[in-house]
Amino acid sequence: MRFRLTALFLAAGLFCGILGGMPLTQPAMAAETASSVVIARIDVQGNQRIEALTIQSYMTIAAGDPFNPGRVDQSLKALFATGLFADVSVRRQGNVLVVDVVENPIINRLAFEGNRRIADDVLEQEVQLRPRIVYTRSRVQADVQRILQVYRRNGRFAASVEPKVVQLEQNRVDLIFEIGEGPVTGVRRIDFIGNRNFSDSKLRRAIATAETRWYRFFSSDDSYDPDRVTLDRELLRKFYLERGYADFRVLSAVAELTHDRSDFFITFTVEEGELYKFGKIEMTSTLRDLEPESLRGSLTIIEGEDYNAEFIEESIEELNFVIGRLGYAFVDIRPRVNRRRDERLIDLVLEINEGPRVYIDRINITGNIRTLDKVIRRELKLVEGDAFNTAKLRRSRQQIRRLGFFDKVDMAQKQGDAPDKVVIDVDVQERSTGELSFGLGLSTTETVVGDISIRERNLLGKGQDLKLSLGLSALRQQVDMSFTEPYFLDRELSAGVDVFSTKQDQQDRSSFDEQTKGFSLRARFPITENLRQGLRYTLRQNEIENIDNSTSLFIRLDEGDYITSAVAYDLTYDTRDDVFLPTKGIVIAGGQELAGIGGDVNYIRSTARWSYFYPITRDVVGNVSLSGGHIVGLGEDVRVTNRFFLGGDNFRGFAVGGVGPRDASTDDAIGGNVFYVATGELRFPIGFPEDFAVLGRAFSQVGTLFDPDVSGANLQDTDSPRVSVGVGISWRSPFGPISVDLAQAVQKESFDEDELFRFNFGTRF
């Protein structure tokens, strides 16, 4: 019995061993058989454009190699990685390796449809696919995202792009991107969270992004732009730092797209912090023989006033300029700030140290295609070999921008060939400098005004200015030609010539017409940074005509034509921060003209003007000005065409020529030899959106005109002052500047002619 059981167990174990050993033995035998197969050749099937040898070169297994499933798999992946094939399969037939491929098509033509806002050439620069490039779905999807990104940068987040493929013979395709541009994605609302000291409306005016409104059709600020929102964060920070909130932070700026993808809601979360004032302000210096206290007058910072980070930058820039003028070329001024949080004070120490001695190795200029290098270089305040100066570099950039030849001026410095050398790169982007302009306007002085002008401000790339203009109004016909060479004889000397012919209707004012023909030669040069002098010679022929018996006897005495030959000079000192809309600065100008260098007329004319601009608050600017003039005949009376006339734009509240001497019998204005006008004016916003650029004005003027150099029973003349007060509105509209003034003459003479309403409008297109 025991023997039987033992034999049974032995038989069962042997049977199980045979069954269990069979799966282990067969794969080993198969692997051994496969590894012993040597690939005789590789056959490539399905290829149309790509040579079989090229396909084999991408594979990691070749003819003569033993068959290896791992290397076959690697070859398969390598072929897919080329991007040349839509499908690849590899199989073994005996000792032959067969590779079946399906090639990706080649792009025959690339086209865009539906794009009206963005041109084809702009989109072509963004996409990576091109004709004769292999088509793949991944590349197409990548280009779809690039096109969408272009539209998002242009404020169109609802844009859609659908790629369409047109199959052609020889495995080629036309790829067409069908674009649905959609509307501009606007900004429906801008909200602020955490602002306690400034209203939402005030903060909206401080940032660049604006809410969508119907009147912003000329602006793109109300379209969503993530880069602009990033700028807004910095603008908010600057706004608060200029108003004393030194701890201000923008915690977040969230833009949420509406469900219909037409607009965004933007929410800024801010932390204002506490209001700080300037505490102690000190200056220290390590420069030899420089007394810091002597520079205190250059600071725009006052102890006890609200903290303003911009004032610190302005003070540092001014100190750099003043110290540089004292002969210190290498200066490093660093502000050290100490917050006294309990007292809400910020102490400031300006440390004046000697900066590293760095010299300019080279100045490279790029981007100028038409403009000659020397036109740019002569505006630079630095040349090769000079000591590097940040203030001069900044002024150089401003000077180049003032040329008006470039859309962009970038200046950067980099390390030179030695540690004490620096290379300055000046990169410019040119703009069109040729102009063909037509003008149309309305004014209470000349009714309808029209003109046409042709101008090239950068003639032949030399910076020369050539202009021809024709003007026509109800009271004036004028032809002008002028040419200016800004650097005459390669010196900082502007020279030019003007040729003119004008006919003016003075019937309403003085009952005569005047024709003027002639030319002027002029030159202007700087004496200091803010002081310039001009010289001019003029030769002109004046003719007084269309006079009848109803014209004043004082004017009939001057009837006829005469030649004037005159030389003149002028001096102008100008520190304004902006020529067109100044907020601070002073202008002092004066000059004289001497007639009698030949010709029929002899006189000396003197004029002077002083104007001061001061920011009363951040939005309100005050202006006080005084102007005056005097003309005296040399051995003869001054003719009516050379006298001064007052009223209209130069004395609001009075009609043109409405102030001053007048013939009682004919009511003709005959002008005067002496005048003065003093003006006080406030300029302020009046609640319109900032995009409108609408400003209000309140003004008062005091002045007079007298002494016509003639006498008679009918002459009405007095030197008593006249006074007017008024208000006005000015709008820098997209169509041109528009101004409206309402002024009342509160003190006048019985023979003066006043004027309540004055309107001016002009444009160019």
Backbone hydrogen bonds, N-H to C=O, Kabsch-Sander energy under -0.5 kcal/mol:
donor,donor_aa,acceptor,acceptor_aa,energy
5,L,1,M,-2.2
6,T,2,R,-2.1
7,A,3,F,-2.6
8,L,4,R,-2.5
9,F,5,L,-2.7
10,L,6,T,-2.2
11,A,7,A,-2.1
12,A,8,L,-2.4
13,G,9,F,-2.4
14,L,10,L,-2.1
15,F,11,A,-2.2
16,C,12,A,-2.5
17,G,13,G,-2.3
18,I,14,L,-1.8
19,L,15,F,-2.3
20,G,16,C,-3.0
21,G,17,G,-1.7
22,M,18,I,-1.0
24,L,20,G,-0.5
25,T,21,G,-1.5
26,Q,22,M,-1.8
28,A,24,L,-0.8
29,M,25,T,-1.6
30,A,26,Q,-2.4
31,A,27,P,-3.3
32,E,28,A,-2.1
33,T,29,M,-1.9
34,A,30,A,-2.9
35,S,31,A,-2.7
36,S,32,E,-0.7
37,V,34,A,-2.1
39,I,65,D,-2.6
40,A,95,N,-3.3
41,R,95,N,-0.9
43,D,97,L,-2.5
45,Q,99,V,-3.1
55,I,51,E,-1.9
56,Q,52,A,-2.5
57,S,53,L,-1.6
58,Y,54,T,-0.8
58,Y,55,I,-0.9
59,M,55,I,-0.5
59,M,56,Q,-0.9
64,G,39,I,-3.3
65,D,62,A,-1.9
67,F,37,V,-3.1
72,V,68,N,-2.1
73,D,69,P,-2.2
74,Q,70,G,-2.0
75,S,71,R,-2.2
76,L,72,V,-2.1
77,K,73,D,-2.0
78,A,74,Q,-2.3
79,L,75,S,-2.1
80,F,76,L,-1.8
81,A,77,K,-2.2
82,T,78,A,-0.7
82,T,79,L,-0.7
83,G,80,F,-1.5
86,A,102,V,-3.2
87,D,102,V,-1.3
89,S,100,D,-2.4
91,R,98,V,-2.4
93,Q,96,V,-3.1
94,G,92,R,-0.6
96,V,93,Q,-1.6
97,L,41,R,-2.3
98,V,91,R,-3.1
98,V,96,V,-0.6
99,V,43,D,-3.3
99,V,97,L,-0.5
100,D,89,S,-2.7
100,D,98,V,-0.6
101,V,45,Q,-2.6
101,V,99,V,-0.5
102,V,87,D,-2.5
104,N,84,L,-2.9
106,I,171,N,-1.9
107,I,133,I,-2.4
108,N,173,V,-3.7
109,R,173,V,-0.8
111,A,175,L,-2.2
113,E,177,F,-2.4
116,R,114,G,-0.9
123,L,119,A,-1.7
124,E,120,D,-2.8
125,Q,121,D,-1.2
126,E,122,V,-0.7
126,E,123,L,-0.8
127,V,123,L,-2.0
132,R,107,I,-3.6
133,I,130,R,-1.4
135,Y,105,P,-3.1
140,V,136,T,-2.0
141,Q,137,R,-2.6
142,A,138,S,-2.0
143,D,139,R,-2.2
144,V,140,V,-2.2
145,Q,141,Q,-1.8
146,R,142,A,-1.7
147,I,143,D,-2.4
148,L,144,V,-2.3
149,Q,145,Q,-2.0
150,V,146,R,-1.8
151,Y,147,I,-2.0
152,R,148,L,-2.1
153,R,149,Q,-2.1
154,N,150,V,-0.9
155,G,152,R,-1.7
156,R,151,Y,-3.0
157,F,155,G,-0.6
158,A,183,P,-0.5
159,A,156,R,-0.9
160,S,180,G,-2.5
162,E,178,E,-2.9
164,K,176,I,-3.5
166,V,174,D,-2.5
167,Q,165,V,-0.6
168,L,172,R,-3.2
172,R,168,L,-0.7
172,R,169,E,-0.6
173,V,106,I,-2.3
174,D,166,V,-2.2
175,L,109,R,-2.8
175,L,173,V,-0.5
176,I,164,K,-3.0
176,I,174,D,-0.6
177,F,111,A,-2.5
178,E,162,E,-2.8
178,E,176,I,-0.8
179,I,113,E,-3.2
179,I,177,F,-0.7
180,G,160,S,-3.0
181,E,179,I,-0.7
185,T,155,G,-4.6
186,G,184,V,-0.9
186,G,262,S,-1.7
187,V,222,D,-1.3
188,R,186,G,-0.6
188,R,264,F,-1.7
189,R,264,F,-1.1
191,D,266,I,-2.8
193,I,268,F,-2.8
196,R,194,G,-0.6
203,L,199,S,-2.0
204,R,200,D,-2.4
205,R,201,S,-1.4
206,A,202,K,-0.6
206,A,203,L,-0.6
207,I,203,L,-0.9
207,I,204,R,-0.6
210,A,221,D,-2.1
212,T,187,V,-2.8
216,R,213,R,-1.5
219,S,216,R,-1.4
223,S,220,S,-1.7
224,Y,185,T,-2.8
229,V,225,D,-1.9
230,T,226,P,-1.9
231,L,227,D,-1.9
232,D,228,R,-2.2
233,R,229,V,-1.6
234,E,230,T,-1.2
235,L,231,L,-2.4
236,L,232,D,-2.6
237,R,233,R,-1.9
238,K,234,E,-2.6
239,F,235,L,-2.4
240,Y,236,L,-2.2
241,L,237,R,-2.5
242,E,238,K,-2.0
243,R,240,Y,-1.3
244,G,241,L,-0.9
244,G,307,Y,-0.6
245,Y,240,Y,-2.3
246,A,244,G,-1.4
248,F,245,Y,-1.3
249,R,271,E,-2.0
251,L,249,R,-0.8
251,L,269,T,-2.0
252,S,269,T,-1.5
254,V,267,T,-2.6
256,E,254,V,-0.5
256,E,265,F,-3.0
258,T,263,D,-2.7
261,R,258,T,-1.7
264,F,186,G,-1.6
265,F,256,E,-2.6
266,I,189,R,-2.4
266,I,264,F,-0.5
267,T,254,V,-2.7
268,F,191,D,-2.6
269,T,252,S,-2.5
269,T,267,T,-0.5
270,V,193,I,-3.1
270,V,268,F,-0.6
271,E,249,R,-2.7
272,E,194,G,-0.6
276,Y,244,G,-2.9
277,K,344,R,-1.9
278,F,305,E,-3.0
279,G,346,I,-3.1
282,E,280,K,-0.5
282,E,348,L,-2.7
284,T,350,L,-2.3
286,T,352,I,-2.4
290,L,287,L,-1.4
291,E,289,D,-0.6
294,S,291,E,-1.4
295,L,292,P,-2.1
296,R,293,E,-1.2
298,S,295,L,-2.2
299,L,296,R,-1.6
304,G,278,F,-2.4
305,E,302,I,-1.8
307,Y,276,Y,-2.4
309,A,241,L,-1.4
312,I,308,N,-1.1
313,E,309,A,-1.6
314,E,310,E,-2.5
315,S,311,F,-2.3
316,I,312,I,-2.3
317,E,313,E,-2.4
318,E,314,E,-2.4
319,L,315,S,-2.6
320,N,316,I,-2.5
321,F,317,E,-1.9
322,V,318,E,-2.7
323,I,319,L,-3.0
324,G,320,N,-2.0
325,R,321,F,-1.9
326,L,322,V,-1.0
327,G,324,G,-1.5
328,Y,323,I,-1.7
329,A,327,G,-0.9
331,V,329,A,-0.7
332,D,353,N,-2.9
334,R,332,D,-0.6
334,R,351,E,-2.2
336,R,349,V,-2.7
337,V,335,P,-0.5
338,N,347,D,-2.5
340,R,345,L,-3.5
341,R,339,R,-0.8
343,E,340,R,-0.5
344,R,340,R,-1.1
345,L,340,R,-1.8
346,I,277,K,-2.3
347,D,338,N,-2.8
347,D,345,L,-0.5
348,L,280,K,-2.9
349,V,336,R,-2.3
350,L,282,E,-2.6
351,E,334,R,-2.6
351,E,349,V,-0.8
352,I,284,T,-3.1
352,I,350,L,-0.7
353,N,332,D,-2.5
353,N,351,E,-0.7
355,G,330,F,-0.9
358,V,356,P,-1.0
359,Y,420,D,-2.8
360,I,386,D,-2.6
361,D,359,Y,-0.6
361,D,422,V,-3.1
362,R,422,V,-0.8
364,N,424,I,-2.7
366,T,426,V,-2.7
369,I,367,G,-0.8
372,L,461,G,-2.5
375,V,372,L,-0.9
376,I,372,L,-0.9
376,I,373,D,-0.7
377,R,373,D,-2.7
378,R,374,K,-2.1
379,E,376,I,-1.4
380,L,377,R,-1.3
385,G,360,I,-2.6
386,D,383,V,-2.2
388,F,358,V,-2.8
393,L,389,N,-2.1
394,R,390,T,-2.3
395,R,391,A,-2.3
396,S,392,K,-2.2
397,R,393,L,-1.8
398,Q,394,R,-1.9
399,Q,395,R,-2.4
400,I,396,S,-2.2
401,R,397,R,-2.3
402,R,398,Q,-2.0
403,L,399,Q,-0.6
403,L,400,I,-0.9
404,G,401,R,-1.4
407,D,429,Q,-3.0
408,K,429,Q,-1.1
410,D,427,D,-3.0
412,A,425,D,-2.1
414,K,423,V,-2.4
416,G,418,A,-0.5
416,G,421,K,-2.4
421,K,418,A,-1.9
422,V,359,Y,-2.0
423,V,414,K,-3.1
424,I,362,R,-2.5
425,D,412,A,-3.3
425,D,423,V,-0.5
426,V,364,N,-3.6
426,V,424,I,-0.6
427,D,410,D,-2.9
427,D,425,D,-0.6
428,V,366,T,-2.4
428,V,426,V,-0.5
429,Q,408,K,-2.0
430,E,367,G,-0.6
431,R,405,F,-2.4
435,E,455,R,-3.4
437,S,453,S,-2.4
439,G,451,D,-4.0
440,L,763,T,-1.2
441,G,449,V,-2.8
442,L,761,F,-2.0
443,S,447,T,-2.1
444,T,759,F,-1.7
447,T,443,S,-1.5
449,V,441,G,-2.9
450,G,472,L,-3.1
451,D,439,G,-1.6
452,I,470,L,-2.5
453,S,437,S,-2.5
454,I,468,L,-3.0
455,R,435,E,-2.7
456,E,466,L,-2.5
457,R,433,T,-2.0
459,L,464,Q,-2.5
461,G,458,N,-2.0
462,K,459,L,-2.2
464,Q,459,L,-0.7
465,D,484,T,-2.5
466,L,456,E,-2.3
467,K,482,S,-2.6
468,L,454,I,-2.6
469,S,480,D,-2.7
470,L,452,I,-3.2
471,G,478,Q,-3.3
472,L,450,G,-3.6
473,S,476,R,-2.7
474,A,446,E,-1.2
474,A,448,V,-1.0
477,Q,503,K,-2.4
478,Q,471,G,-2.6
479,V,501,S,-2.4
480,D,469,S,-2.6
481,M,499,V,-2.4
482,S,467,K,-2.6
483,F,497,V,-2.2
484,T,465,D,-2.7
485,E,495,A,-3.7
488,F,485,E,-0.6
488,F,493,L,-3.5
490,D,487,Y,-1.6
491,R,488,F,-1.3
493,L,491,R,-3.1
494,S,524,R,-3.3
495,A,485,E,-2.7
496,G,522,R,-2.5
497,V,483,F,-2.2
498,D,520,S,-2.5
499,V,481,M,-3.0
500,F,518,G,-2.5
501,S,479,V,-2.0
502,T,516,T,-3.2
503,K,477,Q,-2.8
504,Q,514,E,-3.0
505,D,475,L,-3.3
506,Q,504,Q,-0.8
506,Q,512,F,-1.7
510,S,506,Q,-3.6
511,S,506,Q,-0.9
511,S,507,Q,-1.1
513,D,545,E,-2.5
514,E,504,Q,-2.6
515,Q,543,E,-2.2
516,T,502,T,-3.2
517,K,541,Q,-1.9
518,G,500,F,-2.1
519,F,539,L,-2.3
520,S,498,D,-2.5
521,L,537,Y,-2.8
522,R,496,G,-2.6
523,A,535,L,-2.6
524,R,494,S,-2.5
525,F,533,Q,-2.6
527,I,531,L,-3.1
528,T,531,L,-1.6
532,R,530,N,-0.5
532,R,572,T,-2.5
533,Q,525,F,-2.9
534,G,570,D,-2.7
535,L,523,A,-3.1
536,R,568,A,-2.5
537,Y,521,L,-3.0
538,T,566,A,-3.0
539,L,519,F,-2.6
540,R,564,T,-2.4
541,Q,517,K,-3.5
542,N,562,Y,-2.5
543,E,515,Q,-2.1
544,I,560,G,-2.8
545,E,513,D,-2.4
545,E,543,E,-0.5
551,T,548,D,-1.7
555,I,552,S,-0.9
556,R,552,S,-2.3
557,L,553,L,-1.4
558,D,555,I,-1.7
559,E,556,R,-1.4
560,G,544,I,-1.6
562,Y,542,N,-2.4
564,T,540,R,-3.0
565,S,598,G,-0.5
566,A,538,T,-2.7
566,A,564,T,-0.5
567,V,594,L,-2.4
568,A,536,R,-2.8
569,Y,592,Q,-2.2
570,D,534,G,-2.1
571,L,590,G,-2.9
572,T,532,R,-2.7
573,Y,588,I,-3.2
574,D,530,N,-2.3
574,D,572,T,-0.5
575,T,586,I,-2.6
577,D,584,K,-1.8
585,G,613,F,-1.5
587,V,611,S,-2.7
588,I,573,Y,-2.6
589,A,609,R,-2.9
590,G,571,L,-2.1
591,G,607,T,-2.4
592,Q,569,Y,-1.6
593,E,605,R,-2.6
594,L,567,V,-3.3
595,A,593,E,-0.6
595,A,603,Y,-2.8
596,G,565,S,-2.4
597,I,565,S,-1.4
598,G,596,G,-2.1
600,D,563,I,-3.1
601,V,563,I,-0.9
603,Y,595,A,-1.6
604,I,632,V,-2.1
605,R,593,E,-2.8
606,S,630,H,-3.3
607,T,591,G,-2.4
608,A,628,G,-2.2
609,R,589,A,-3.1
610,W,626,L,-2.7
611,S,587,V,-2.4
612,Y,624,V,-2.8
613,F,585,G,-3.0
614,Y,622,G,-2.6
616,I,614,Y,-0.9
616,I,620,V,-1.5
617,T,620,V,-1.6
621,V,683,R,-2.4
622,G,614,Y,-3.2
623,N,681,E,-2.6
624,V,612,Y,-2.2
625,S,679,T,-2.5
626,L,610,W,-2.9
627,S,677,V,-2.5
628,G,608,A,-2.2
629,G,675,F,-2.1
630,H,606,S,-2.7
631,I,673,N,-2.0
632,V,604,I,-2.1
634,L,602,N,-1.9
635,G,633,G,-1.0
642,N,639,R,-1.4
643,R,639,R,-0.7
643,R,640,V,-0.7
644,F,672,G,-2.8
646,L,659,V,-0.7
648,G,651,F,-1.0
648,G,654,F,-2.5
650,N,647,G,-0.8
651,F,648,G,-0.8
654,F,651,F,-1.3
655,A,753,E,-2.3
658,G,655,A,-2.9
659,V,646,L,-2.1
662,R,716,Q,-1.8
663,D,668,D,-2.3
664,A,662,R,-0.6
664,A,714,N,-3.0
667,D,663,D,-2.6
669,A,509,R,-2.3
670,I,661,P,-1.5
671,G,661,P,-0.7
672,G,644,F,-2.2
673,N,706,F,-1.1
673,N,707,D,-2.0
674,V,706,F,-1.9
675,F,629,G,-2.0
676,Y,704,T,-1.8
677,V,627,S,-2.6
678,A,702,V,-3.7
679,T,625,S,-2.7
680,G,700,S,-2.4
681,E,623,N,-2.7
682,L,698,A,-2.5
683,R,621,V,-2.8
684,F,696,G,-2.3
686,I,694,V,-0.6
692,F,689,P,-1.7
693,A,690,E,-1.3
695,L,693,A,-0.5
695,L,730,S,-2.5
696,G,684,F,-3.5
697,R,728,G,-2.6
698,A,682,L,-1.8
699,F,726,G,-2.6
700,S,680,G,-2.0
701,Q,724,S,-2.6
702,V,678,A,-2.7
703,G,722,R,-2.2
704,T,676,Y,-2.1
706,F,674,V,-2.3
715,L,712,G,-1.1
716,Q,662,R,-2.3
717,D,715,L,-0.6
722,R,703,G,-3.3
723,V,747,Q,-2.1
724,S,701,Q,-2.4
725,V,744,Q,-2.0
726,G,699,F,-2.3
727,V,742,L,-2.3
728,G,697,R,-2.4
729,I,740,V,-2.6
730,S,695,L,-2.6
731,W,738,I,-3.1
732,R,693,A,-1.5
733,S,731,W,-1.7
733,S,736,G,-1.1
736,G,733,S,-1.5
738,I,731,W,-2.6
739,S,760,N,-2.4
740,V,729,I,-2.7
741,D,758,R,-2.8
742,L,727,V,-3.0
743,A,756,L,-2.3
744,Q,725,V,-3.2
746,V,723,V,-1.4
746,V,744,Q,-0.9
747,Q,723,V,-2.0
752,D,749,E,-1.4
753,E,658,G,-1.7
754,D,752,D,-0.6
755,E,653,G,-2.1
758,R,741,D,-2.2
760,N,739,S,-2.4
761,F,442,L,-2.7
762,G,737,P,-1.4
763,T,440,L,-1.0
765,F,438,F,-1.5
